[in-house]
Amino acid sequence: MGKFFSGKVTIDVNFGEARKFFGGDTRLRDDMTGKIKKFNSVTDALNFMGLEGWSLINAFPVTVSSESQTCHYYFKKLFDRAEIIKAATD
């Protein structure tokens, strides 16, 4: 999502988990501070995902309204056993 009067973007991430009843905030956050992670561009966000071990599978545009369009990106990641166990206990 672009920011008004700024070139920075934020990204929403859906890891396949159930959403909260009232939606919930799915924007990517900094692990240390909890603040919403901001990127200089979509390419910056894609590079971040790659550095985190995610591989881009597919990307396609989605028209939100006659004036607005967004892109959806599909990634995959291979996890080792320790990451799966840690995620299950969090």
RAWO-V408981 format. One record per backbone hydrogen bond with DSSP energy under -0.5 kcal/mol. NH is the residue of the N-H (numbers start at 0). CO is the residue of the C=O. Records with the same first field share a line. If there is no record, write none. Layout:
NH = CO + CO
This chain:
2 = 7
5 = 2
8 = 38
9 = 0
12 = 25
14 = 12
19 = 22
22 = 19
23 = 21
25 = 23
27 = 10
29 = 34
33 = 29
36 = 27
38 = 8
44 = 40
45 = 41
46 = 42
47 = 43
48 = 44
49 = 45
50 = 46
51 = 47
52 = 49
53 = 48
54 = 75
56 = 73
57 = 73
59 = 71
61 = 69
63 = 61 + 67
64 = 67
69 = 61
71 = 59
73 = 57
74 = 72
75 = 54
78 = 76
82 = 79
83 = 79
84 = 80
85 = 81
86 = 82
87 = 83
88 = 84
89 = 85
